[in-house]
Amino acid sequence: MGDQPTFTLHVDQNKYLPTDGREVHAVLTVTSSGGAPADVSATEAAEVIIVDTSGSMSGSKIRDARQAAATAVETLREGAYFAVISGTGSAKVVYPGGGRLVQADQATRAEAIRAIGKLSASGGTAIGEWLKLAGHLLSAHPNAVRHAILMTDGQNNERDSVFESVLKAWSGKFTCDCLGIGTDWKTGELRKVAEALLGTVEFVRNQHELEDFFRRIIQTSMSKTVPDLALRLWVPQGARLLFVKQVIPELFDLTGKRVDVNPLTGDYPIGAWGAEEREYHICVEVPPGQAGTEIRAGWVKLVRPDTQHEYAKGNVLAQWTDDLALSTRINHRVAHYTGQAELNDLIQDGLSARAAGDVDGATARLGRAMKLATESGREDTARLLNRLVEVDPGDGTARLRRNVDKADEIELDTVSVRTSRLRKSEEGS
């Protein structure tokens, strides 16, 4: 196992509770070295490149999409399995055909790029069909790091029930990173894909930069060395796990993705890993205890469910005390990520209120979001918020701006789930 990635799991919390306290919060920091460079080529990779070729992609969009998809193929590492899907009102494999993936080499890359060069724009948009086909192709490689990249410029034409059933069927089976170009796509639709498939959503504001986005996403996918890990969380009898959330690098609520191991233990999928660090916020509700009593409120393991290999583990503790100084001590990491989640909720609620014509509600929420973003050092988010709402520096009064660029609204929506790490100056408990 010497050449395998090295994982560490650090638990950050204030374990002390008042005698009537029930909620135990902890931030889990999971770090991977990624293993030796040779491990990357030794890890099987399976990639599906999904290109929206609906009618709205005509003209310069389809030209940029063809170039981006060709760049993605060129970026695949040698030996990676791949396919290219053309997405319209249905889904079609334009390369390699035969309902399978093919390994990347000089010949297959050249053939794929020629096929990509023939893509044209026509028809509708059925994102569920695209994902369903990608899932079937990737399912032939159960031991691989399975990933898809999906690009679209439009809104899904499928019934909500059909779309939701596809996402439910393929949730956790592969990772999908999504790109939206232009201003006619719905952030909420692609966010549903990203949440179900543990991926990301990004806004390509300048379509001529699409190639750079494809290259970076494929490079990241090709750097993964360990597929399909999970946080395995045990809580004691009588306790209840209230939530599990990824908080770095993006906000993800993993609570509903639980796979039962036994009545007290569940697996929460966290996808494939390379050399990286992610953080998770968990909250366990425990029965109140007497002063001086200490319990293990949770036992966390980092596992690969298909092999049951355990990479790291840690304890979440709870100790009741009548010492007010101990029980009220703020854990800055927990407080920081609680604030980040509040900021995301305010932005999402504010944008929804604005779309519904609720000026007062939108103003209150986006104004509060501006204050939080400024206080927490989220300068990029504050800059985007400033394009939608202005705040009087004197009395703090907020008001919505008129004639907001739709692209600014989309960009704010997509970046709201990205979080910032706790600054060194704020660390400590």
C-alpha positions in Angstrom: 0.0 0.0 0.0 3.1 2.3 0.0 2.3 3.9 -3.3 -1.4 4.5 -2.4 -2.7 8.0 -1.6 -2.3 9.1 2.0 -5.4 10.4 3.6 -5.8 12.3 6.9 -9.0 13.2 8.7 -9.0 16.0 11.3 -12.0 16.7 13.5 -12.4 20.3 14.6 -15.0 21.1 17.3 -15.9 22.4 20.7 -16.9 19.2 22.5 -18.3 21.0 25.5 -22.1 21.3 25.9 -24.2 22.9 28.6 -26.1 20.4 30.7 -29.2 20.8 28.6 -27.2 20.9 25.3 -28.1 18.4 22.6 -26.5 19.5 19.3 -22.8 18.6 18.6 -21.2 20.3 15.7 -17.9 19.4 14.1 -15.9 20.2 10.9 -14.1 17.3 9.3 -11.1 18.2 7.2 -10.1 15.4 4.8 -6.8 15.7 3.0 -5.2 13.5 0.4 -1.7 13.5 -0.9 -3.0 11.9 -4.1 -0.3 9.2 -4.1 2.7 8.9 -6.4 2.5 10.3 -9.9 2.5 6.8 -11.3 -0.8 6.1 -9.5 -2.7 8.4 -11.9 -1.9 6.4 -15.0 -2.5 3.2 -13.0 -6.0 4.3 -12.1 -8.7 3.5 -14.7 -10.5 6.6 -15.9 -13.8 6.7 -17.9 -14.9 10.0 -19.4 -18.0 11.1 -21.3 -18.1 14.4 -23.1 -21.6 15.7 -23.6 -22.1 18.6 -26.1 -25.4 20.4 -26.5 -26.2 20.4 -30.2 -29.7 21.7 -30.0 -31.0 24.4 -32.4 -30.1 27.3 -30.1 -26.4 26.3 -30.4 -26.2 27.4 -34.0 -23.6 29.8 -35.4 -20.6 30.7 -33.3 -21.8 28.7 -30.3 -21.5 25.3 -32.1 -18.1 26.3 -33.5 -16.8 27.1 -30.0 -18.4 23.9 -28.7 -16.7 21.8 -31.3 -13.3 23.4 -30.5 -13.9 22.9 -26.7 -14.9 19.2 -27.2 -11.8 18.6 -29.4 -9.6 20.1 -26.7 -11.2 17.9 -24.1 -10.3 14.8 -26.2 -6.8 16.1 -26.6 -6.5 16.6 -22.8 -7.5 13.0 -21.9 -4.6 11.0 -20.5 -3.3 8.1 -22.5 -5.4 5.0 -22.0 -8.4 6.7 -20.5 -11.8 5.3 -21.8 -14.0 7.9 -23.4 -17.0 8.7 -25.6 -18.6 11.9 -27.1 -22.4 12.4 -26.9 -24.4 14.9 -29.1 -27.3 16.1 -27.0 -30.6 17.3 -28.6 -34.1 16.1 -27.8 -32.4 12.7 -27.6 -28.9 11.6 -27.0 -26.5 10.1 -29.6 -23.0 8.7 -29.3 -21.0 10.4 -32.1 -17.8 8.6 -31.1 -16.9 5.7 -30.9 -20.3 4.0 -31.5 -21.2 0.5 -30.5 -22.5 1.5 -27.1 -19.1 1.5 -25.5 -16.2 3.6 -24.5 -12.8 3.4 -26.3 -9.3 4.0 -24.9 -7.6 7.3 -25.8 -4.5 7.0 -28.0 -3.3 8.9 -31.0 -5.6 7.2 -33.5 -8.8 7.3 -31.4 -8.2 11.0 -30.5 -7.9 11.9 -34.2 -11.0 9.9 -35.1 -13.0 11.5 -32.3 -11.9 15.0 -33.3 -13.0 14.3 -36.9 -16.4 13.2 -35.6 -16.7 16.3 -33.4 -15.9 18.5 -36.4 -19.2 17.3 -38.0 -21.4 18.3 -35.1 -24.3 20.6 -36.2 -27.1 22.4 -34.2 -30.7 21.3 -34.5 -33.5 20.0 -32.3 -34.5 20.4 -28.6 -32.9 19.8 -25.2 -33.4 16.7 -23.1 -30.7 16.7 -20.4 -32.1 13.6 -18.7 -31.6 11.6 -21.9 -28.0 12.8 -22.2 -27.2 11.8 -18.6 -29.0 8.5 -19.0 -26.9 7.5 -22.0 -23.7 8.7 -20.2 -24.6 6.6 -17.2 -25.1 3.5 -19.3 -21.7 4.0 -21.0 -19.9 4.6 -17.8 -21.5 1.7 -16.0 -19.4 -0.7 -18.0 -16.4 0.5 -16.0 -17.3 0.0 -12.3 -13.8 0.3 -11.0 -12.9 3.5 -12.9 -13.0 7.1 -11.9 -16.2 7.8 -13.8 -16.9 11.4 -14.9 -18.9 13.4 -17.4 -18.7 16.9 -18.5 -22.0 18.5 -19.7 -22.3 21.8 -21.6 -25.6 23.5 -22.5 -27.0 26.9 -23.5 -30.7 26.2 -23.0 -33.5 24.9 -20.7 -34.5 21.3 -20.3 -37.6 20.4 -22.4 -38.4 17.2 -20.4 -41.2 16.9 -17.8 -39.9 17.6 -14.3 -40.9 14.1 -13.2 -38.9 12.5 -16.0 -35.8 14.6 -15.3 -36.0 13.9 -11.6 -36.3 10.2 -12.1 -33.1 10.1 -14.2 -31.2 12.1 -11.6 -32.4 9.7 -8.8 -31.5 6.6 -10.8 -28.0 7.8 -11.5 -27.2 9.6 -8.3 -23.8 8.6 -7.0 -23.0 6.4 -10.0 -20.7 8.9 -11.6 -19.7 12.6 -11.3 -20.9 15.3 -13.7 -19.5 18.8 -14.0 -21.8 21.2 -15.8 -21.2 24.3 -17.9 -23.8 26.9 -18.9 -23.2 29.3 -21.7 -25.3 32.3 -22.6 -28.2 33.6 -20.5 -31.0 31.2 -21.5 -30.2 28.2 -19.4 -31.5 27.7 -15.9 -29.0 27.6 -13.0 -31.5 25.6 -10.9 -31.6 22.8 -13.5 -27.9 22.3 -13.8 -27.6 22.6 -10.0 -29.9 19.7 -9.6 -27.6 17.7 -11.9 -24.5 18.8 -9.9 -26.1 17.9 -6.6 -27.3 14.5 -7.7 -24.0 13.6 -9.4 -21.6 15.4 -6.9 -20.3 17.8 -9.5 -20.1 21.5 -10.1 -21.9 24.2 -12.1 -20.0 27.0 -13.8 -21.1 30.0 -15.9 -19.2 30.5 -19.1 -19.8 34.2 -19.5 -17.6 34.5 -22.6 -18.4 31.6 -24.9 -15.0 31.9 -26.5 -13.5 30.8 -23.2 -15.4 27.5 -23.4 -12.3 25.6 -24.5 -10.4 26.7 -21.4 -13.2 25.5 -19.1 -13.2 22.1 -20.9 -9.4 21.7 -20.6 -9.4 22.6 -16.9 -12.2 20.3 -16.0 -10.8 17.3 -17.9 -7.4 17.9 -16.4 -8.9 17.8 -12.9 -10.9 14.6 -13.8 -7.7 12.9 -15.1 -5.8 13.7 -11.9 -8.1 11.6 -9.7 -6.6 8.5 -8.3 -9.2 7.0 -6.0 -12.8 6.4 -7.1 -16.1 6.7 -5.1 -15.2 7.3 -1.5 -17.7 7.8 1.3 -17.8 9.2 4.8 -19.1 6.4 7.0 -20.8 8.0 10.0 -21.8 6.1 13.2 -23.9 7.7 15.9 -24.8 6.0 19.2 -28.2 4.6 20.1 -30.6 7.4 20.9 -28.6 10.0 18.9 -29.6 11.4 15.5 -27.4 12.7 12.7 -29.1 16.0 11.7 -27.0 16.8 8.7 -23.8 16.2 6.7 -22.7 19.0 4.4 -19.6 19.6 2.3 -18.5 23.1 3.0 -15.2 23.3 1.0 -14.7 23.8 -1.9 -18.4 24.2 -2.5 -21.6 23.8 -0.5 -23.2 20.4 -0.9 -25.9 18.9 1.4 -25.1 15.2 1.5 -27.7 14.4 4.2 -30.2 12.9 1.8 -27.6 10.7 0.0 -27.2 8.3 3.0 -26.8 4.6 2.2 -27.6 2.6 5.3 -24.8 0.2 6.5 -26.7 -0.7 9.7 -29.3 1.1 11.8 -26.6 3.3 13.5 -24.3 3.8 10.5 -24.6 5.3 7.1 -22.4 6.0 4.1 -22.4 9.5 2.5 -20.8 9.5 -0.9 -18.0 12.1 -1.6 -16.9 11.0 -5.0 -13.4 10.5 -6.5 -10.2 12.0 -5.1 -6.8 13.2 -6.2 -4.4 15.4 -4.3 -6.8 17.8 -2.6 -8.5 18.9 0.6 -12.2 19.1 1.4 -14.1 20.0 4.5 -17.4 18.8 5.9 -19.8 20.1 8.6 -21.8 17.5 10.6 -24.3 18.0 13.3 -25.4 15.2 15.7 -28.3 15.5 18.1 -27.6 13.6 21.4 -29.7 13.1 24.5 -28.7 15.6 27.3 -26.2 14.4 29.9 -25.0 15.2 33.3 -22.0 17.5 34.0 -18.7 15.7 33.6 -20.1 12.9 31.3 -18.3 12.4 28.1 -19.5 10.3 25.1 -18.5 9.5 21.6 -21.2 11.4 19.7 -20.0 10.1 16.3 -17.4 7.9 14.7 -16.2 8.9 11.3 -14.4 6.8 8.8 -13.2 7.5 5.2 -14.0 4.3 3.3 -14.2 2.9 -0.2 -17.6 1.1 0.0 -16.9 -1.4 -2.8 -13.7 -2.7 -1.3 -14.4 -1.7 2.4 -10.9 -0.3 2.5 -10.6 2.2 5.3 -8.3 5.3 4.7 -8.8 7.4 7.8 -11.0 7.8 10.9 -11.8 10.2 13.7 -14.0 10.7 16.7 -16.7 13.4 17.4 -17.0 13.9 21.2 -19.5 15.5 23.5 -18.9 16.4 27.1 -21.4 18.1 29.3 -20.3 20.9 31.7 -21.7 23.5 34.0 -18.7 25.7 33.2 -20.2 28.5 31.1 -16.9 29.6 29.7 -16.3 26.1 28.2 -19.8 25.5 26.8 -20.1 28.9 25.2 -16.6 28.9 23.6 -17.0 29.5 19.9 -15.3 27.1 17.5 -14.3 29.5 14.7 -14.3 26.9 12.0 -17.8 25.8 12.7 -19.0 29.4 13.0 -17.3 30.3 9.7 -19.0 27.6 7.7 -22.3 28.2 9.3 -22.0 31.8 8.1 -21.0 30.6 4.6 -24.2 28.5 4.5 -26.3 31.4 5.6 -24.8 33.6 2.9 -25.7 31.0 0.2 -29.2 30.7 1.6 -29.6 34.5 1.6 -28.5 34.8 -2.0 -30.7 32.0 -3.2 -33.7 33.3 -1.4 -33.0 36.9 -2.5 -32.8 35.9 -6.2 -36.0 33.8 -5.9 -37.8 36.7 -4.3 -36.5 39.1 -7.0 -37.7 36.7 -9.8 -41.1 36.5 -8.1 -41.4 40.3 -7.9 -41.0 40.5 -4.1 -39.0 43.7 -4.0 -39.0 44.0 -0.2 -38.0 40.4 0.4 -35.3 40.5 -2.3 -33.9 43.8 -0.9 -33.7 42.5 2.7 -32.0 39.2 1.8 -29.6 40.5 -0.8 -28.7 43.5 1.5 -28.0 41.1 4.4 -26.0 38.9 2.0 -23.9 41.9 1.0 -23.1 42.6 4.7 -22.1 39.0 5.4 -20.0 38.7 2.2 -18.1 41.9 3.2 -17.6 40.8 6.8 -16.4 37.3 5.8 -13.9 38.5 3.2 -15.9 37.2 0.2 -14.8 40.1 -2.0 -15.8 38.4 -5.3 -19.3 37.6 -4.0 -19.6 41.2 -2.6 -18.6 42.6 -6.0 -21.3 40.5 -7.8 -23.9 41.4 -5.2 -23.1 45.1 -5.7 -24.3 44.7 -9.3 -27.8 43.8 -8.0 -28.1 45.8 -4.8 -26.5 48.9 -3.5 -26.1 49.6 0.2 -25.8 53.1 1.7 -22.5 53.2 3.5 -23.9 55.7 6.0 -27.0 54.0 7.4 -26.8 50.6 5.7 -30.0 50.9 3.8 -30.2 48.6 0.8 -32.1 49.0 -2.5 -32.3 46.9 -5.6 -30.6 48.2 -8.7 -32.6 48.7 -11.9 -31.7 47.2 -15.3 -29.6 44.4 -13.9 -27.6 42.5 -16.5 -29.0 38.9 -16.6 -25.5 37.6 -16.9 -24.6 39.2 -13.6 -27.5 37.5 -11.9 -26.5 34.1 -13.3 -22.9 34.5 -12.2 -24.0 35.4 -8.7 -26.3 32.4 -8.6 -23.6 30.0 -9.7 -20.8 31.3 -7.4 -23.0 31.5 -4.3 -22.3 27.8 -3.5 -18.5 28.4 -3.5 -17.0 28.9 -0.1 -13.9 30.5 1.3 -11.6 28.8 3.7 -11.2 30.2 7.2 -8.5 32.8 7.2 -5.4 32.0 9.4 -6.1 35.1 11.5 -9.5 33.7 12.4 -8.4 30.2 13.4 -8.4 28.9 16.9 -11.1 28.0 19.4 
